[in-house]
Amino acid sequence: MKILLLSDTHSHIDNFIIKYIHQADEVWHAGDIGDLKVTDQIAAIKPLRAVWGNIDDDKARMQFPENNRFICEGMDIWITHIGGYPGRYNQRVKPEIFNNPPDIFICGHSHILKVVNDKKINCLHMNPGAIGMHGFHKKRTMLRFEINEGKISNLELIEKDR
């Protein structure tokens, strides 16, 4: 399963993003969608799993959950927008992440790309950074990777100058 992981579109979608959507089997969006035209356009091309973020309105909150936890190719995946980082998880997710850690924990919000193995709970933490145009980031970033029979492989950073 080829995954394109993105976050913090803030209502922005362009041909750069769309090119990579076409190459994926599924697209995962870690919140701050902005205009639902973004997710509508993604979902018209490939299957989409998404969560709402702190900038998203009630329409996005009705369409997408705050937390999306599911199994993909034998891996337990948890996507939320504001989740924190290993050693500094958000209080909202902290009890669950320690009591029932996923294999992969994905969040957005910070606009900072980060992939960290949390050895304390044996969990891979991923934040794809921000692919939208709004925010302090100088590079727009996304991640893509493959999941096959409980293993992640071919993790790749996709970036573009703003």
C-alpha positions in Angstrom: 0.0 0.0 0.0 1.6 3.3 -1.1 0.7 6.1 1.2 1.0 9.9 0.7 0.9 11.7 4.0 0.3 15.4 4.2 -1.0 18.0 6.6 -1.7 21.7 7.0 -2.9 22.4 3.5 -4.7 25.5 4.8 -7.1 25.5 1.7 -4.2 25.1 -0.7 -3.9 22.3 -3.4 -1.9 22.6 -6.6 -0.5 20.4 -9.4 2.6 19.6 -7.3 0.4 17.9 -4.7 -1.9 16.3 -7.2 1.0 14.7 -9.1 1.9 12.8 -5.9 -1.8 11.9 -5.1 -2.0 10.1 -8.4 1.1 8.0 -7.4 -0.4 6.8 -4.1 -2.9 4.1 -3.2 -4.3 6.2 -0.3 -3.8 9.7 0.9 -3.8 10.5 4.6 -4.3 14.1 5.8 -3.4 15.1 9.3 -5.6 18.1 9.7 -5.8 21.9 9.1 -7.5 21.2 5.8 -9.0 24.6 5.4 -11.5 24.6 2.5 -13.1 21.2 2.0 -12.5 21.6 -1.7 -9.0 20.3 -0.9 -10.3 17.0 0.5 -13.0 16.8 -2.1 -10.4 17.0 -4.8 -8.1 14.5 -3.2 -11.0 12.0 -2.6 -12.0 12.3 -6.3 -8.6 10.9 -7.2 -7.7 8.4 -4.4 -9.1 7.0 -1.2 -8.7 9.6 1.6 -8.3 9.2 5.4 -8.3 12.6 7.2 -8.8 14.3 10.6 -9.9 17.9 11.3 -7.4 20.4 12.7 -7.7 23.5 14.9 -8.4 25.8 11.9 -11.1 23.6 10.4 -14.7 24.7 10.7 -17.8 22.8 11.7 -18.3 21.4 8.2 -14.9 19.7 8.3 -15.6 18.5 11.9 -18.8 16.9 10.7 -17.1 15.2 7.8 -13.9 14.0 9.5 -13.1 12.8 13.1 -10.6 14.4 15.5 -8.9 11.0 15.8 -8.7 8.4 13.1 -7.4 5.1 14.2 -7.4 2.1 11.8 -5.5 -0.9 10.7 -3.6 -0.8 7.4 -1.7 -3.8 6.1 -1.5 -5.2 9.6 -0.3 -1.9 11.2 -2.2 0.0 13.9 -2.3 3.7 12.6 -3.5 6.7 14.7 -3.9 10.1 13.0 -4.7 13.3 15.0 -3.9 16.9 14.3 -2.4 18.1 17.6 -0.6 15.1 19.2 2.8 16.4 20.4 6.1 14.5 20.1 7.8 11.6 21.9 8.5 12.8 25.5 6.1 15.7 25.0 2.7 14.2 23.9 -0.4 16.3 24.1 -2.3 15.7 27.3 -5.4 14.7 25.3 -3.6 11.7 23.7 -1.0 10.9 26.4 -3.0 8.3 28.4 -4.2 6.4 25.3 -0.8 6.5 23.6 0.9 4.9 26.6 -1.9 2.5 27.5 -2.5 1.3 23.9 0.3 2.6 21.6 -0.2 2.4 17.8 2.5 1.2 15.5 2.4 4.6 13.8 1.3 7.8 15.4 0.7 10.7 12.9 0.0 14.3 13.7 0.4 17.7 12.0 -0.1 21.2 13.5 3.6 22.2 14.0 4.5 22.7 10.3 7.7 20.9 11.2 8.5 17.7 9.4 9.6 15.1 11.9 9.9 11.3 11.9 11.0 9.8 15.3 11.0 6.3 16.6 9.6 6.4 20.2 11.5 3.5 21.7 9.7 3.9 25.0 6.4 2.7 23.5 7.7 1.1 20.3 5.9 3.5 18.0 6.9 5.4 14.9 5.9 9.1 15.2 5.4 11.0 12.0 4.6 14.6 11.2 4.7 15.4 7.5 5.2 19.2 8.1 3.0 21.6 6.1 2.3 21.4 2.3 0.1 24.5 2.3 1.2 28.1 1.7 0.1 29.5 5.1 2.6 29.5 8.0 6.2 30.1 8.9 7.7 27.2 7.0 10.1 27.9 4.1 9.7 24.4 2.5 6.5 22.7 1.8 6.7 19.1 2.8 4.9 15.8 2.6 5.9 12.2 3.2 5.3 9.0 1.2 6.0 5.5 2.2 4.8 1.9 1.7 3.2 -0.4 4.2 3.3 -4.1 3.5 2.4 -6.9 5.9 3.1 -4.9 9.0 6.2 -3.2 7.8 6.9 0.3 6.6 9.4 0.8 3.8 10.6 3.3 1.2 10.0 6.4 3.4 10.6 9.4 1.3 10.5 13.2 2.0 8.8 15.3 -0.7 9.6 19.0 -0.5 9.2 22.2 -2.5 10.2 25.8 -1.9 7.4 28.1 -1.1 
